Amino acid sequence: MAMMEKNIFLDIVEGKIPAEIVYQDDHCLAFRDISPKAPTHILVIPLKEIRTHADVTEEDCELLGRMQLAAAKIAKQEGLDGYRLIINCEESAGQTVPHLHLHVMGGRDFTWPPG
């Protein structure tokens, strides 16, 4: 999968592209993945534009923690008793949108190791 040039997540944040939003606070936005890989598949994105996990800085420590807290709240809200959190970094790891995002996936059993 090739990384997309355009950051469609910013369009979602700005309301230019519709999304099924399940959570929002002052730091993060979460919405259902349009191509889910599990019965529950939600993306948590920071409102701050960060291209990929490799681009986070010391300044982003609190924001990363807030993304994790949002994921836990979403899992509870969705009734997930078990779930997987995934951050893909760069194209070779499966990142297709150039904006840091955390996948919250659940609703089925997962195997290990993944992919």
PyMOL commands that set and color helices and strands:
alter all, ss='L'
color gray80, all
select helices_A, chain A and resi 8-13+53-55+58-77+91-93
alter helices_A, ss='H'
color red, helices_A
select strands_A, chain A and resi 21-24+28-32+40-46+83-86+102-106
alter strands_A, ss='S'
color yellow, strands_A
deselect
rebuild
show_as cartoon
